[in-house]
Amino acid sequence: MNYETVIGIEIHCELKTKTKMFSGAPVSFGALANSCVNEIDLGHPGTLPCVNKEAVRLAIMAASALHCEIDPLVMFDRKNYYYSDLPKGFQITQQFHPIGSGGYVDIEVDQLQKRIHLERMHMEEDTAKQFHNEEGTLIDFNRAGTPLVEIVSKADMRSGKEAAAYVEKLRSILYYLGVSDVKMEEGSMRCDVNISLREAGTSAYGVKTEIKNLNSIANVQKAVEFEVQRQSAILDQGGVIIQETRRYDEALKETVSMRKKEGDVDYKYFPEPNIPPIRLDAAWIEEIAANLPELPDARKARYQKEYALSEYDAGVLVANRELAQFFDALCKYTKEYKAAANWTIVELNAVLNKENKTLAELSCEPKHLAAMIEMVKAGEISSKQAKSVFEEILRGKDPKQVVAEKGMKQMSDTGALLAIIQAVLDQNPQSIIDFKNGKDRAVGFLVGQVMKASKGTANPALSNQLIKQELAKR
């Protein structure tokens, strides 16, 4: 039987604030366990929550970028259930009045555009982190109370590729906004995928399973593709899909059952009595929406239009905000945009990957790299010499100073070059004969001899041109 895959995704994203959603405790990943926590996070009696204004601002930024309708009335609700990672015995969230409603994300899969619609985006607090071992469970409350937004898509995705593209695009948008560091490996962005199958051509939803806490974009696609195979096999054999929560096991490369669901849990939501409704100033919301940073799609389009970059080059730059920002700074000092893109994408990116560093940890200044690119264009140094100069630029040196110190300035004086070329031709009569007999490799040999005689300072392109002119005369 032919089946259609139906996928909806819930993404929890930690907001990049200095303090927690409802307390003044600091937010710090990797800090000593239980060192970033206070009595509010631990739910001590008599403590009261206080809404983090910066978290609300970041949530509005995200909602605006995702084309959501912003609710100016901020209200929170209690989600009542007992988990050991929620010391209060409930979670403060937004069930009835999400900060953002509707919205969409545009993705591209196999060169086809598709719009994924959003259901809602709401603010809430994160839970503590548990560590299980044979002796029991340890708990670190540092994460408890960290500001979160949960972004819920509609069930618009139909394949693992589309699911992965959606998560990647959403991650890119949030990353460019600066509202989160979206490090899936650190848990600051977590992904739950709901997936079901139905007979192709029908509209009713099948029984869904939920795959929890996928920690990479690659695993999103792998988990979906495995789950499609698993559910298809059960249905083909006349079996019934059980509503359950599963996880993706990277070692087994398959989903594994965690717990079954008999039905929807009644969380007994009710308005949070300790946080009164907050009416946001409409002008404040408009100001936030009007001052969003340039987003990935807009930046990619600008690179293609203003700098005539290929779609591939523009895409590689945009995929890394740090590289894109460096490239923009570089283009303030040179109009050799293609060369600037090549040096950024290939050489600079290679250094960052090899040394596992960020641009901030290097001393490479855009104006210095631009000056070197201009020197290559002017014929002052060769492309080969430029790589040597580039190594010094990474250490913060001015390329003009490097060229002067190393005596690398390229010889482009026609008179001086002709004198060397004449001497080389006189010393290599066989190469002249070879050229006359149609052996073009002779020119390359002669260029090499000129470079050797000039100790690498001769302009290769000009030398090639002048050699051909002199050969024609002999």
Disulfide bonds with the S-S distance in Angstrom:
none
